[in-house]
């Protein structure tokens, strides 16, 4: 007869922790932007001769479009997108690939899609005035102007690019290669070591960012000897909120300490805004005290 009653003394079943390959992916971002800069060999030679200097000591690099607001807008925007990409991901490999959690994917993809559209809108504004900017550059560069150094409008468009690609992340144990067993064992061991270190680096990156942000925020929350509070910045406070959320979305290893810190910070910052803190000395000091305690509870990472 089958026993329908569970054994009360049996060890409780434990659900296996999800593999990191199901919790994260590798993401690559690249934005290519035309620099509009070129070395002028003749001007470089003239400068060296004029100063009795050896060849190659001085180099003259000219800005082909001079002060071009449209090009500068694209360049600044691309740099800012790169910073946003870094802020929403974690380091993974030396080639620039980043780790993106599946929880963060939808928000990241939405943000990057909007930024991609804005990037190409700014590029379009540059292309619309490009020929006119080349004509203006002739006046600015004088005898250094060389029309052959300027790409056509169509080829210029190809010098701008915005690419985001996602790659599945394999498990450390999922390593298949058609070589001898001994070599396979060695390579698998090396990859597992790299894999473990890469995950540790990614998680430590979050801790370092949090430490730097909270330290800055606590300093801003401080009050001087005259009883006047330091200036508070929205960017620092908003980043603290964002990092608190990332402690949850980027916790791919299920680190209990990271989850505890998330709860601690959520309790300290939940429902707050800078106007409330600025208008209440008591709330300001209470928030500073809680965040100071949070900093003390951060793991030691040679910080």
Secondary structure, 3 states (H helix, E strand, C coil): CCCCCCCCCCCCCCCCCCCHHHHEEEEEEEEECCCCEEECHHHHHHHHHHCCCCCCCCCCEEECCCCCHHHHHHHHHHHHHHHHHHHHCEECCCCCCEEEEHHHHHHHHHHHHHHHHHHHHHHHHHHHHHHHHHHHHHHHHHHHCCHHHCCCHHHHHCCCEEEEEEEECCCCCCCCCCCCHHHHHHHHHHHHHHHHHHHHHHHHHHHHHHHHHHHHHHHHHCECCCCCECCCCHHHHHHHHHHHHHHHHCCCCCCHHHHHHHHHHHHHHCCCCHHHHHCCHHHHHHHHHHHHHHHHCCCCCCC
